[in-house]
């Protein structure tokens, strides 16, 4: 490797080293930074010319075995042989990226070896292609009389992806605005085109694209660079010669006049107004993304145009009441060779398409005439400053994603990192020419003929039509088969099942040992002080880089039951309706200018030692630069003391937006909704979880959004405020730099003294309140200040868990499934065993059965903090068969047919999660939010180390076996004859 340049970027505390490989021309960027969470990624420019999903299926298949590691699926196996903090692979429109990160140097070498071999020397076996991509197989592979159907992981993944209307819209948008080359196709694969891909084409695509001359290597962190370079050279690059990689993407030929397209999608069963389900947007092609300053300017300009209630498009479009929310992919899109900007509305009536287009044109003219207020530009630059200072634990991953597109087009990745330079150049341009931004708007929006109007409306029978097209495709494929080929398909199907079921020899793969795990965790020093009438405040001194993090939890114990369902809505709008002298626009401006964001969310925390006890409250969180702390605390005081509830129009806008977002989120979070519903009747906190964040909440928001008169709902907010926004039952936490703590404690004290206490003692609604103090024990020789945070928990002694099965019928072609079992709380000795068991079942049984054999995109078992053991599957073509698989998994666990190595691997995977790095802003949060101290964590750690085979069999019998513990089941998905026949299921 030859070094090309070394650049220090002080604002990000890093040094960037650019290199290139002598023999192959492979490019390399190393970012050295004092961060123990080291990352590696390799990226190839992948430019498919059809929608068979070849780069995506290849991304899956290269991870299924390579020359040095010929076992099946080294990628999923390594998840359990490593302490990685991240492992994945992504297919973008024009590149494929393989990143991993870890804090352990030996682990880094192990994973690097596996990733290099997978990328450059994969086996690409035919059966792996069939499993991961697509295949024809009998519905029941063991019975040749059952019909042939399409199966395959990517095939089902993409079917699931396109149940999401926002995804359909965004996909069409890119395909239509950049139609001439690789951006005109679907790189992930169109389910109707995937079955056109052959195994030969897959291997050919690998040979032409996965070559060092078409690659970009990235490493990040504090491990020495020389070691990485040596290993990459010896294990991969030395075996290649330089080639001409013809994967360049030509510039899009510019249109002479604007174009329009209409597309269709499925109905939204949660639309507040069924007659308004159309989406329309206008998009403009901008500049080449390798021009980093122009791109930076245009992305700032895009934020000024669409972000927040003060932006011109928010005022003109969102507040027009024509639709519910911005169209998908609104704003700046910089992931293609030429960036584009898009703006529009969803949730409109078809007849309003022209209205929206007129509003957009009118708004562009207004911006050219008026420009932007100086304060809004300052607020945006302040946002960049705070983003630069905020320390995240996945900084390496953020960097590799941030530079991927530009570097992929041969832009300079180091230029991208010099953000401070760009900000000062931007300020300079504005100073020299106050109309600088207005001129950009004129050039790129007003005078730009490369402009696309895209509209999308639902069709009643959209999913049926898709199914019919799939059936026709299938019929054509099947009719073309000779008898001999049909026999072959049957035999290959049996061969695949046999291969999937065969115990595997993974001895070729490198692995860490349990002895590589640190036996003890470092303890975080916390100080708790009582402020202003006995209110506990936890201080945690951390290297936060000039940022202060403030959090508070206020109890819901006194809130009347009938107001409870509205708590999530209250949380959502309380920082957005104005406060004190500020209306909602001025408040939004102030928040942007002085803070890194202020948010409020429901906070339900199950107790660590009793399943029927929990804490219910609301969490307030915010961050700001040291210099802005007084302003931020003043904003909180105003929100607590004088929130405004008179902006009915703006409240309606927020309600419609929230309802739309919840509905759009179902295809991505279906398994979570299923699991929340399945655990609803197992614990008292489960009922609240369903009310606040389950399908019940989605339905409630839909109902509110449908109301013609929203006043009755708005009137509930001041009532909720009375119970929540006071200092009766509150506790606070501050994370800041050590020298900032005295200042912070003054400000927090001022805030606490300034907010109201209730005049009269309010009684909790549920009489059973348990006071619980977090224990503070001596650590080493120093005593940690001996104050305790007392949390008021609720208990419902009348609660009886009960079984329940729910089927939410939704117009999707795939299912999302959850089964939940009530087990034990965090401090119970069996908790650690169940946690290891969940990992073991996922890796050794469920992954094979649900993903490899069943064809679902994902599935597994997990144990939640609340002591609920959950089985789940994601984008699953099966329903009741998967529930049967969950049962079989328990039988498998009871039989104890696993080795000591299997157990060690499960422990490694559990510890990778337990020891995930914690950012300075989040240190001490386990204690503050959950009441879990470092001592308790250390004890749990020792229990995890001690888990053995007998414990695992024991807890399987004790809790998971049928008839032992109460369980619930839920399915989200299409109409299902088998479920309908079974009276034990409730249909919703």
ZAMARGU-4260 file (C-alpha; in steps of 0.2 Angstrom, whole numbers, plus 5000, padded with zeros to 4 digits):
<rodrens>
0) 5000/5000/5000 | 5006/5017/4996 | 5001/5032/5007 | 4993/5046/4996 | 4989/5059/5009
5) 4987/5062/5028 | 4974/5074/5034 | 4970/5080/5052 | 4952/5084/5055 | 4952/5092/5072
10) 4933/5095/5073 | 4930/5077/5073 | 4946/5072/5083 | 4952/5061/5069 | 4966/5059/5057
15) 4962/5052/5039 | 4975/5042/5030 | 4972/5039/5011 | 4981/5025/5003 | 4981/5015/4987
20) 4986/4997/4984 | 5001/4995/4972 | 4996/4979/4963 | 4978/4981/4961 | 4974/4999/4963
25) 4962/4995/4978 | 4958/5011/4987 | 4960/5013/5006 | 4955/5025/5019 | 4960/5024/5037
30) 4952/5035/5050 | 4963/5035/5066 | 4953/5041/5081 | 4954/5037/5100 | 4939/5026/5100
35) 4940/5007/5105 | 4925/5003/5094 | 4935/4999/5079 | 4926/4997/5062 | 4931/4989/5045
40) 4921/4990/5029 | 4923/4984/5011 | 4913/4992/4997 | 4911/4987/4979 | 4903/4998/4966
45) 4888/4987/4960 | 4879/4993/4945 | 4865/4980/4940 | 4856/4984/4923 | 4840/4974/4928
50) 4828/4971/4942 | 4832/4953/4946 | 4841/4959/4962 | 4857/4951/4957 | 4868/4963/4969
55) 4856/4959/4984 | 4856/4940/4981 | 4875/4941/4979 | 4877/4950/4995 | 4867/4936/5004
60) 4876/4922/4995 | 4894/4927/4997 | 4891/4926/5016 | 4886/4907/5014 | 4903/4900/5013
65) 4920/4903/5006 | 4936/4894/5001 | 4945/4896/5018 | 4928/4894/5028 | 4918/4882/5018
70) 4905/4879/5031 | 4887/4884/5028 | 4883/4902/5033 | 4899/4908/5041 | 4891/4925/5043
75) 4877/4920/5055 | 4889/4908/5063 | 4902/4922/5067 | 4888/4931/5076 | 4890/4918/5090
80) 4909/4917/5089 | 4913/4935/5091 | 4910/4950/5103 | 4906/4961/5088 | 4897/4977/5091
85) 4890/4977/5073 | 4889/4965/5059 | 4879/4967/5043 | 4879/4969/5024 | 4869/4982/5014
90) 4864/4983/4996 | 4862/5001/4990 | 4857/5007/4972 | 4875/5007/4966 | 4886/4999/4979
95) 4887/4984/4991 | 4894/4987/5008 | 4900/4975/5021 | 4904/4982/5038 | 4908/4975/5055
100) 4914/4983/5072 | 4922/4976/5088 | 4932/4982/5103 | 4943/4967/5104 | 4959/4966/5093
105) 4959/4947/5091 | 4941/4947/5086 | 4944/4961/5073 | 4957/4950/5065 | 4945/4935/5065
110) 4931/4945/5057 | 4942/4953/5045 | 4948/4936/5039 | 4930/4929/5037 | 4924/4945/5028
115) 4939/4946/5016 | 4937/4928/5011 | 4918/4930/5009 | 4920/4945/4998 | 4934/4939/4986
120) 4933/4920/4987 | 4915/4914/4990 | 4909/4897/4985 | 4893/4903/4978 | 4886/4886/4978
125) 4870/4882/4969 | 4860/4877/4984 | 4865/4893/4993 | 4859/4903/4978 | 4842/4893/4979
130) 4840/4896/4998 | 4845/4914/4998 | 4839/4920/4981 | 4824/4910/4974 | 4819/4892/4970
135) 4805/4882/4964 | 4800/4870/4977 | 4784/4860/4982 | 4773/4868/4995 | 4778/4853/5006
140) 4795/4848/5000 | 4793/4830/5006 | 4777/4828/4995 | 4778/4830/4976 | 4759/4830/4975
145) 4759/4848/4983 | 4760/4862/4971 | 4776/4870/4966 | 4779/4888/4973 | 4792/4901/4973
150) 4803/4901/4989 | 4819/4910/4995 | 4825/4923/5008 | 4827/4938/4996 | 4812/4934/4987
155) 4801/4935/5003 | 4811/4950/5009 | 4807/4960/4994 | 4789/4955/4994 | 4788/4961/5012
160) 4798/4977/5007 | 4785/4982/4994 | 4770/4980/5006 | 4776/4997/5012 | 4768/5011/5001
165) 4782/5023/5006 | 4795/5011/4999 | 4785/5009/4983 | 4785/5027/4981 | 4803/5031/4985
170) 4808/5017/4973 | 4798/5023/4958 | 4805/5041/4962 | 4823/5036/4960 | 4819/5025/4945
175) 4809/5038/4936 | 4820/5053/4939 | 4837/5044/4934 | 4830/5032/4921 | 4844/5029/4909
180) 4856/5018/4919 | 4858/5008/4935 | 4846/5019/4944 | 4832/5015/4933 | 4831/4997/4940
185) 4828/4990/4958 | 4844/4984/4965 | 4836/4975/4979 | 4826/4965/4966 | 4808/4966/4960
190) 4799/4950/4967 | 4792/4947/4949 | 4809/4949/4941 | 4819/4939/4954 | 4814/4922/4946
195) 4823/4927/4930 | 4840/4927/4938 | 4851/4912/4935 | 4865/4905/4945 | 4877/4908/4930
200) 4872/4926/4930 | 4875/4928/4949 | 4893/4920/4947 | 4897/4932/4932 | 4891/4947/4942
205) 4903/4942/4956 | 4918/4940/4944 | 4916/4957/4936 | 4911/4968/4952 | 4920/4960/4967
210) 4937/4963/4962 | 4950/4974/4972 | 4951/4986/4957 | 4933/4990/4960 | 4934/4990/4979
215) 4936/5003/4993 | 4942/4998/5010 | 4939/5008/5026 | 4945/5006/5043 | 4942/5016/5059
220) 4947/5017/5077 | 4963/5015/5088 | 4970/4999/5082 | 4986/5000/5072 | 4984/5002/5053
225) 5000/4992/5049 | 4992/4976/5055 | 4976/4979/5045 | 4986/4983/5029 | 4997/4967/5031
230) 4982/4956/5034 | 4972/4963/5019 | 4987/4962/5007 | 4992/4944/5012 | 4974/4936/5014
235) 4966/4944/4998 | 4975/4957/4987 | 4991/4948/4984 | 4981/4935/4974 | 4974/4948/4961
240) 4981/4958/4946 | 4974/4975/4942 | 4960/4975/4930 | 4950/4989/4921 | 4933/4989/4931
245) 4920/4996/4920 | 4907/5000/4933 | 4907/5019/4930 | 4890/5027/4931 | 4888/5040/4917
250) 4879/5056/4921 | 4861/5056/4917 | 4856/5065/4901 | 4846/5081/4906 | 4828/5082/4900
255) 4822/5096/4889 | 4805/5097/4898 | 4798/5091/4914 | 4790/5073/4915 | 4775/5066/4925
260) 4772/5048/4931 | 4758/5039/4939 | 4759/5023/4949 | 4748/5012/4960 | 4750/5004/4977
265) 4740/4995/4990 | 4726/5002/5001 | 4731/5009/5018 | 4719/5000/5031 | 4723/5013/5044
270) 4720/5029/5033 | 4710/5042/5043 | 4701/5047/5027 | 4699/5032/5015 | 4695/5044/5001
275) 4712/5053/5003 | 4726/5040/5000 | 4735/5048/4986 | 4753/5054/4987 | 4761/5067/4975
280) 4778/5075/4974 | 4789/5086/4963 | 4807/5082/4962 | 4822/5091/4954 | 4839/5084/4948
285) 4853/5094/4957 | 4872/5092/4956 | 4885/5079/4955 | 4888/5073/4972 | 4907/5073/4970
290) 4906/5092/4970 | 4906/5092/4989 | 4904/5110/4993 | 4889/5112/4981 | 4882/5096/4988
295) 4884/5103/5006 | 4876/5119/5001 | 4861/5111/4993 | 4858/5099/5008 | 4858/5114/5019
300) 4846/5123/5007 | 4835/5108/5007 | 4834/5108/5026 | 4829/5126/5026 | 4815/5122/5014
305) 4807/5108/5022 | 4813/5106/5041 | 4801/5111/5055 | 4786/5122/5056 | 4796/5138/5051
310) 4801/5131/5034 | 4792/5138/5019 | 4786/5121/5012 | 4779/5116/5030 | 4769/5132/5030
315) 4763/5130/5012 | 4760/5111/5011 | 4758/5103/5028 | 4748/5118/5035 | 4736/5119/5020
320) 4726/5104/5027 | 4726/5096/5010 | 4736/5081/5016 | 4743/5072/5031 | 4762/5073/5030
325) 4776/5076/5017 | 4778/5063/5003 | 4791/5049/5006 | 4809/5054/5003 | 4806/5072/5006
330) 4821/5084/5005 | 4838/5081/4999 | 4844/5063/4992 | 4862/5062/4990 | 4865/5043/4988
335) 4865/5043/4968 | 4878/5050/4957 | 4868/5066/4955 | 4858/5071/4970 | 4839/5076/4969
340) 4827/5086/4980 | 4809/5080/4982 | 4794/5089/4990 | 4776/5084/4991 | 4761/5078/5001
345) 4754/5061/5006 | 4736/5058/5012 | 4728/5069/4998 | 4712/5067/4988 | 4716/5063/4969
350) 4708/5079/4964 | 4720/5089/4974 | 4736/5084/4964 | 4736/5100/4954 | 4733/5111/4969
355) 4749/5103/4977 | 4759/5107/4961 | 4753/5125/4961 | 4757/5127/4980 | 4775/5120/4976
360) 4778/5132/4962 | 4771/5147/4971 | 4782/5143/4986 | 4798/5142/4975 | 4794/5159/4969
365) 4791/5166/4986 | 4808/5159/4992 | 4817/5167/4978 | 4809/5184/4982 | 4811/5183/5001
370) 4825/5172/5005 | 4827/5165/5023 | 4828/5173/5040 | 4846/5174/5047 | 4840/5165/5063
375) 4835/5150/5054 | 4852/5149/5045 | 4860/5151/5062 | 4849/5137/5070 | 4854/5125/5056
380) 4873/5129/5058 | 4870/5127/5077 | 4863/5110/5073 | 4879/5105/5064 | 4890/5111/5078
385) 4880/5100/5091 | 4880/5085/5079 | 4899/5086/5078 | 4901/5087/5097 | 4889/5073/5102
390) 4899/5057/5105 | 4890/5042/5098 | 4896/5024/5100 | 4894/5019/5082 | 4904/5034/5075
395) 4914/5022/5063 | 4898/5015/5056 | 4891/5033/5054 | 4907/5038/5045 | 4907/5023/5033
400) 4889/5027/5028 | 4892/5045/5026 | 4906/5044/5014 | 4900/5028/5004 | 4890/5037/4990
405) 4903/5051/4986 | 4918/5039/4987 | 4909/5027/4976 | 4908/5040/4962 | 4927/5043/4965
410) 4924/5059/4975 | 4936/5063/4989 | 4930/5056/5005 | 4942/5066/5016 | 4935/5082/5009
415) 4918/5076/5015 | 4925/5075/5033 | 4931/5093/5033 | 4914/5100/5039 | 4921/5115/5048
420) 4929/5121/5032 | 4913/5120/5023 | 4903/5129/5036 | 4915/5144/5036 | 4915/5144/5017
425) 4896/5144/5017 | 4896/5158/5029 | 4908/5167/5018 | 4897/5165/5002 | 4882/5172/5011
430) 4892/5187/5017 | 4898/5191/5000 | 4881/5188/4992 | 4866/5189/5003 | 4856/5182/4988
435) 4867/5167/4987 | 4854/5154/4993 | 4840/5162/4983 | 4850/5161/4967 | 4853/5142/4970
440) 4834/5140/4972 | 4831/5149/4955 | 4845/5139/4946 | 4840/5122/4953 | 4821/5123/4956
445) 4814/5137/4945 | 4824/5136/4929 | 4827/5117/4930 | 4818/5107/4916 | 4824/5090/4924
450) 4809/5090/4935 | 4798/5075/4939 | 4780/5075/4946 | 4776/5058/4953 | 4759/5053/4960
455) 4753/5037/4968 | 4735/5031/4971 | 4729/5015/4979 | 4720/5001/4970 | 4707/4991/4979
460) 4714/4975/4972 | 4733/4980/4971 | 4739/4965/4981 | 4728/4953/4972 | 4734/4959/4956
465) 4752/4957/4962 | 4748/4939/4968 | 4740/4936/4951 | 4755/4941/4941 | 4766/4931/4953
470) 4754/4916/4949 | 4756/4919/4930 | 4775/4920/4932 | 4775/4903/4942 | 4763/4895/4929
475) 4774/4900/4915 | 4790/4893/4924 | 4781/4877/4929 | 4774/4874/4912 | 4791/4876/4904
480) 4798/4861/4914 | 4800/4844/4907 | 4795/4829/4918 | 4814/4826/4921 | 4816/4844/4927
485) 4801/4842/4939 | 4809/4826/4946 | 4826/4836/4948 | 4817/4850/4957 | 4809/4838/4970
490) 4826/4829/4973 | 4835/4846/4974 | 4822/4851/4987 | 4825/4836/4998 | 4844/4839/4996
495) 4842/4857/5002 | 4832/4852/5017 | 4844/4838/5021 | 4858/4850/5020 | 4849/4863/5031
500) 4846/4849/5044 | 4863/4842/5044 | 4874/4846/5060 | 4888/4857/5054 | 4906/4857/5057
505) 4911/4875/5061 | 4928/4871/5067 | 4936/4880/5052 | 4929/4896/5058 | 4940/4907/5070
510) 4932/4910/5087 | 4934/4920/5103 | 4933/4910/5119 | 4922/4914/5135 | 4939/4917/5144
515) 4942/4932/5132 | 4927/4941/5140 | 4931/4953/5154 | 4926/4946/5170 | 4921/4962/5178
520) 4914/4978/5172 | 4921/4995/5176 | 4909/5005/5188 | 4903/5022/5184 | 4904/5035/5197
525) 4887/5043/5201 | 4883/5057/5213 | 4865/5059/5219 | 4860/5075/5227 | 4843/5081/5234
530) 4838/5098/5227 | 4823/5109/5230 | 4812/5100/5242 | 4820/5083/5242 | 4820/5080/5223
535) 4834/5068/5218 | 4846/5073/5204 | 4859/5061/5198 | 4875/5068/5192 | 4887/5059/5181
540) 4903/5067/5176 | 4909/5062/5158 | 4920/5068/5144 | 4904/5075/5134 | 4914/5087/5123
545) 4905/5103/5128 | 4888/5096/5128 | 4876/5094/5143 | 4862/5080/5143 | 4847/5083/5154
550) 4834/5070/5158 | 4819/5069/5170 | 4806/5056/5174 | 4789/5061/5181 | 4776/5049/5187
555) 4759/5044/5180 | 4753/5037/5196 | 4740/5050/5200 | 4734/5052/5182 | 4715/5047/5180
560) 4713/5031/5170 | 4702/5038/5157 | 4716/5051/5152 | 4730/5037/5150 | 4727/5032/5132
565) 4731/5050/5127 | 4748/5051/5136 | 4758/5046/5120 | 4749/5060/5110 | 4752/5072/5125
570) 4771/5068/5124 | 4772/5070/5106 | 4764/5087/5105 | 4769/5095/5122 | 4785/5103/5115
575) 4777/5108/5099 | 4762/5119/5103 | 4771/5134/5110 | 4774/5139/5128 | 4774/5155/5138
580) 4776/5170/5127 | 4781/5159/5112 | 4769/5153/5099 | 4773/5136/5091 | 4784/5143/5077
585) 4794/5154/5089 | 4796/5139/5101 | 4802/5128/5087 | 4815/5141/5082 | 4821/5143/5100
590) 4823/5124/5102 | 4833/5123/5086 | 4844/5138/5090 | 4848/5133/5108 | 4847/5114/5110
595) 4850/5098/5101 | 4832/5093/5103 | 4819/5092/5117 | 4809/5076/5117 | 4796/5068/5129
600) 4791/5050/5129 | 4781/5037/5139 | 4792/5027/5151 | 4786/5010/5157 | 4799/5001/5167
605) 4795/4983/5174 | 4802/4980/5191 | 4819/4970/5192 | 4812/4958/5205 | 4793/4956/5203
610) 4784/4954/5187 | 4768/4962/5192 | 4776/4978/5198 | 4781/4992/5187 | 4785/5011/5186
615) 4774/5021/5175 | 4780/5039/5170 | 4785/5051/5156 | 4803/5054/5151 | 4809/5071/5147
620) 4826/5072/5138 | 4836/5085/5129 | 4854/5091/5126 | 4863/5107/5123 | 4880/5115/5121
625) 4887/5121/5138 | 4884/5139/5134 | 4866/5137/5131 | 4861/5127/5147 | 4852/5142/5155
630) 4841/5144/5139 | 4837/5126/5138 | 4832/5125/5156 | 4821/5140/5154 | 4812/5132/5139
635) 4809/5117/5150 | 4802/5129/5164 | 4790/5137/5152 | 4784/5120/5145 | 4781/5114/5162
640) 4773/5130/5169 | 4765/5138/5154 | 4762/5126/5140 | 4750/5133/5127 | 4735/5123/5121
645) 4725/5135/5110 | 4733/5131/5093 | 4719/5120/5087 | 4724/5120/5069 | 4742/5116/5072
650) 4736/5102/5084 | 4726/5095/5070 | 4741/5095/5059 | 4752/5086/5072 | 4738/5073/5075
655) 4736/5069/5056 | 4755/5068/5054 | 4757/5056/5069 | 4743/5045/5063 | 4750/5044/5046
660) 4768/5039/5053 | 4761/5026/5064 | 4751/5018/5049 | 4767/5019/5038 | 4777/5011/5051
665) 4768/4994/5052 | 4777/4985/5038 | 4794/4989/5047 | 4789/4985/5064 | 4775/4971/5062
670) 4785/4959/5073 | 4785/4972/5087 | 4767/4975/5086 | 4763/4956/5086 | 4775/4954/5102
675) 4767/4968/5111 | 4750/4962/5108 | 4755/4944/5113 | 4762/4950/5129 | 4747/4961/5133
680) 4738/4950/5146 | 4754/4942/5154 | 4759/4957/5166 | 4750/4973/5172 | 4764/4983/5163
685) 4760/4973/5147 | 4742/4981/5146 | 4750/4998/5147 | 4763/4994/5134 | 4749/4989/5122
690) 4739/5005/5126 | 4754/5016/5123 | 4764/5008/5109 | 4754/4993/5102 | 4740/4992/5089
695) 4728/4999/5101 | 4738/5016/5100 | 4738/5015/5081 | 4719/5013/5081 | 4716/5027/5093
700) 4727/5039/5083 | 4717/5034/5067 | 4701/5038/5077 | 4707/5055/5083 | 4713/5059/5065
705) 4696/5055/5058 | 4686/5067/5070 | 4678/5082/5062 | 4679/5091/5079 | 4696/5089/5088
710) 4692/5100/5103 | 4687/5087/5115 | 4704/5079/5113 | 4713/5095/5114 | 4704/5099/5131
715) 4711/5083/5138 | 4729/5090/5137 | 4728/5103/5150 | 4721/5090/5162 | 4735/5078/5159
720) 4747/5093/5161 | 4740/5096/5179 | 4745/5078/5184 | 4762/5077/5175 | 4770/5093/5174
725) 4774/5097/5192 | 4787/5092/5204 | 4777/5080/5215 | 4785/5064/5209 | 4800/5069/5198
730) 4818/5064/5197 | 4832/5071/5186 | 4849/5066/5179 | 4863/5076/5171 | 4878/5070/5161
735) 4891/5083/5158 | 4909/5087/5159 | 4916/5088/5177 | 4920/5106/5176 | 4902/5110/5170
740) 4893/5100/5184 | 4892/5115/5197 | 4885/5126/5184 | 4872/5113/5179 | 4867/5109/5197
745) 4863/5128/5199 | 4852/5128/5183 | 4843/5112/5187 | 4840/5118/5205 | 4833/5134/5198
750) 4822/5124/5186 | 4815/5113/5200 | 4812/5127/5212 | 4802/5136/5198 | 4790/5122/5193
755) 4774/5120/5202 | 4770/5108/5217 | 4752/5102/5219 | 4743/5112/5232 | 4734/5096/5239
760) 4741/5079/5241 | 4735/5069/5226 | 4731/5051/5229 | 4738/5038/5217 | 4724/5031/5206
765) 4729/5013/5210 | 4731/5012/5228 | 4746/4999/5228 | 4761/5010/5227 | 4778/5002/5233
770) 4793/5014/5237 | 4809/5006/5231 | 4826/5014/5234 | 4841/5010/5223 | 4855/5003/5235
775) 4871/5012/5235 | 4885/5001/5241 | 4903/5005/5244 | 4914/5003/5228 | 4932/4999/5232
780) 4938/5011/5246 | 4928/5026/5241 | 4911/5028/5247 | 4899/5033/5234 | 4888/5047/5241
785) 4875/5038/5251 | 4859/5046/5244 | 4846/5035/5237 | 4834/5038/5222 | 4817/5032/5228
790) 4806/5026/5214 | 4787/5024/5216 | 4781/5008/5208 | 4764/5002/5205 | 4757/4984/5209
795) 4741/4977/5205 | 4737/4962/5217 | 4721/4958/5208 | 4730/4955/5191 | 4729/4937/5184
800) 4738/4933/5168 | 4728/4925/5155 | 4731/4917/5138 | 4725/4926/5122 | 4728/4923/5103
805) 4725/4938/5091 | 4725/4939/5072 | 4726/4957/5065 | 4720/4955/5047 | 4731/4966/5036
810) 4732/4967/5017 | 4750/4961/5017 | 4757/4946/5007 | 4768/4941/5022 | 4765/4938/5041
815) 4773/4945/5057 | 4771/4933/5072 | 4774/4935/5090 | 4773/4922/5104 | 4776/4928/5122
820) 4778/4918/5138 | 4778/4925/5156 | 4795/4919/5165 | 4805/4928/5178 | 4811/4945/5183
825) 4829/4952/5180 | 4836/4947/5197 | 4830/4930/5197 | 4843/4916/5196 | 4834/4908/5181
830) 4834/4925/5171 | 4852/4923/5165 | 4849/4905/5160 | 4834/4910/5150 | 4844/4924/5142
835) 4857/4912/5136 | 4844/4900/5130 | 4835/4913/5119 | 4852/4916/5110 | 4855/4897/5109
840) 4838/4893/5102 | 4839/4907/5089 | 4857/4902/5083 | 4855/4883/5083 | 4837/4880/5079
845) 4826/4894/5075 | 4837/4903/5062 | 4838/4886/5052 | 4819/4882/5053 | 4812/4900/5051
850) 4824/4908/5039 | 4833/4895/5029 | 4819/4882/5028 | 4804/4893/5030 | 4810/4907/5019
855) 4805/4921/5032 | 4817/4936/5032 | 4820/4934/5051 | 4815/4925/5066 | 4821/4920/5084
860) 4819/4921/5102 | 4823/4935/5115 | 4821/4938/5133 | 4815/4956/5137 | 4820/4966/5152
865) 4802/4963/5159 | 4804/4944/5160 | 4794/4940/5145 | 4801/4927/5134 | 4797/4930/5116
870) 4797/4920/5100 | 4795/4931/5084 | 4796/4930/5065 | 4797/4944/5052 | 4791/4945/5034
875) 4786/4927/5035 | 4777/4917/5022 | 4770/4905/5035 | 4759/4907/5050 | 4753/4893/5060
880) 4768/4882/5054 | 4779/4895/5062 | 4770/4894/5079 | 4772/4875/5077 | 4791/4878/5075
885) 4791/4888/5091 | 4784/4873/5100 | 4797/4862/5092 | 4811/4874/5097 | 4805/4871/5115
890) 4806/4852/5113 | 4823/4853/5106 | 4829/4863/5121 | 4821/4851/5133 | 4831/4837/5125
895) 4847/4845/5129 | 4854/4841/5112 | 4867/4855/5112 | 4886/4854/5115 | 4897/4864/5127
900) 4903/4874/5112 | 4885/4879/5107 | 4883/4886/5125 | 4899/4895/5124 | 4894/4903/5108
905) 4877/4908/5114 | 4886/4916/5129 | 4898/4926/5117 | 4883/4933/5108 | 4874/4938/5124
910) 4890/4946/5131 | 4892/4955/5114 | 4875/4964/5118 | 4879/4966/5137 | 4896/4974/5134
915) 4890/4985/5119 | 4899/5002/5121 | 4890/5015/5131 | 4891/5034/5125 | 4896/5047/5138
920) 4878/5054/5137 | 4871/5037/5142 | 4882/5032/5156 | 4872/5030/5172 | 4856/5028/5163
925) 4853/5010/5168 | 4853/5016/5186 | 4843/5032/5183 | 4829/5024/5172 | 4828/5006/5177
930) 4835/5006/5194 | 4849/4994/5189 | 4865/4998/5198 | 4882/4992/5192 | 4882/4980/5206
935) 4867/4972/5200 | 4874/4971/5182 | 4890/4963/5189 | 4880/4950/5198 | 4870/4946/5182
940) 4887/4945/5173 | 4892/4932/5185 | 4876/4922/5183 | 4878/4922/5164 | 4896/4915/5166
945) 4889/4901/5177 | 4875/4895/5166 | 4877/4877/5161 | 4869/4863/5151 | 4858/4857/5166
950) 4852/4875/5169 | 4846/4877/5151 | 4836/4861/5151 | 4829/4865/5168 | 4822/4882/5163
955) 4815/4875/5146 | 4805/4862/5157 | 4801/4874/5170 | 4794/4889/5160 | 4794/4886/5141
960) 4786/4868/5141 | 4767/4868/5136 | 4756/4871/5150 | 4769/4878/5162 | 4768/4897/5160
965) 4755/4908/5153 | 4758/4913/5135 | 4750/4924/5122 | 4751/4923/5103 | 4748/4936/5089
970) 4749/4936/5070 | 4748/4952/5059 | 4745/4947/5041 | 4733/4942/5027 | 4716/4933/5029
975) 4720/4915/5035 | 4708/4901/5033 | 4716/4890/5046 | 4716/4904/5059 | 4698/4908/5055
980) 4693/4890/5058 | 4700/4889/5075 | 4688/4897/5088 | 4703/4901/5100 | 4709/4915/5089
985) 4702/4932/5091 | 4701/4942/5074 | 4704/4960/5074
</rodrens>
